[in-house]
Amino acid sequence: MSDNPNLLRTRKQIVFSLKLAAVMLGGSLLLVLARKQGWVDAEHVLRANNVILGLALAAFSNATPKMLNGPPRSLHHATLAQAAGRVSGWTMTVAFLIWAALWAFAPREYATILSVAAVVASVVVSIGYAVWKSAACRASKSD
């Protein structure tokens, strides 16, 4: 086994992702079993699957900025990438927590629309922040 830090980091990221996938699949399988036994109806299965999905994606979104490890072109670019990663990770984590809460508590018609709207809003904020920081970076180079 190599002591290469990049290899160890990559292995850790893969293990985390596999654990998250196992939780999602395990939860879905338990819900299918509960449905077949007649313990829950289809509405509860749909809601619970969306709650599981929202929480899993929130966990992944929270971990994603820490997983970025590409070689930066400069210190300035590394700082810019880290800031953009933090903002996008934070907004996506909040969006998927909202997703999970909506599917757990809101009426289905509201949960369907508002959960997608929360994710779209987080994508817009992430892209807007990246464009804003990129423009600020270009402006500072031209001065």
N, C-alpha and C positions, 0 to 999 in steps of 0.2 A: 504494500500500500504506500502510496506517495504522500509526502507531507506538503504537497503543493497547496497553498491557501486557496487558490481559485478552484481547484478540484474539490477540496473539502467544502467550500461554500456552495458550489454547484450541487454536490451530493446532498447537502443539507436542504437546499431549495427543492430538489426533486422529492426527497423524503417528506417534506412538509406538504407539497402538492399531492402526493400519493395518500397521505393521511387524510387530507381534506376531501379528496375524492372518495376514499373509503367511508368516511362519515356520511357524505351525501348519498352514496349508493346504499349503505346500511340503513339509513333513515328511510329512503324510498322503499327498500325491500320490506322493512317493518310495516310501513304504511300499506303496502300491497297485501301483506299477510293479514293485517287488521281489517282491511276491506273485505277480503275473502272470508274471514271469520264472521263478518257482519257486525263488528265492533264499531266501525265508523262508516259514514256514508261518503259518497264521491266528493261532496263539497269539502268535507274535512280533509280528505286526502289532498285535494288541490291546494287548499290553504296551507296545510302543513308542509307540503313539498315546496311551496313558494317561500315559506318562512325559513326552511332549511337552506334553500338556495340563497336567499338574501343574507343570512348569517354567514354562510360559507364564503360568499363573494365579499362580504364586509371584512372577514378575516384575511382573505387573500389580498384585498385592496390595501389593508393596513400593512401587510408584510411586503408588498411590492416595492415601495421606495427603498427599503433596506436591501432588496435583492439586486438593485442596479449596480453593476460592477464593471462596466465597459471602461476602457482606458480613455481618459479625457485628453482633448487636444491641448488644453491649457488650464490653469487654475481658475480662470474666469469662466470657461465653459463647464468645468466641473461644478462650480458654485451655482451656475445657472441651471444645470441639469438636476442638481440636488434640490434646488428650490422648486422647480417645476414638478419633480417627482413627489415632493412632500405635499404640495398643493393638490395635485391630482389624486394622490393616495388618500389624503384627508377627505376631499370632497366625494370620492367614490365610496369610501367607508361610510360616511354619513348617509349618502344616497341609498346604499344597500341596507343600512340599519332602518331607514325610513321605509324601504321596500318591505322588510320583514315585519315591521310594526303595522303597516297598512294591511298586509295580508293576514296578520293575526287578529286585528281588531276592527278594521273598517268594513263597511258593506262591500260586497264583491264588485259591484259596478264602480265604486270609488277606488277600490284597491287596484283594479285593473288599469285604470287611467292614471291615477296619481303616482303609482309605483314607477311606471315608465317615465312619467314626467320628472320625477326626482332624479332618475338616472340621466335623462337627457339634459337636465339643468346642470348636473355635475360635469358632464362632458363639455357643455358650453363654457362653464367656469374654467375648466382645465385648459381648454383650447384658448380661451380668451387670455388667461394668465400667461400661457406660453408665448402667444403672439405679443402681448404687452412687454414681457421681459426681453423677447427677441428684438423688438423695436427699440427698447431702451439700450440694449447692448450695441446695436448698430449706431444709434445716436451718440453714444459715448465714444465710439471709435472714430466717428467723423469729426468730433470736436478737437 
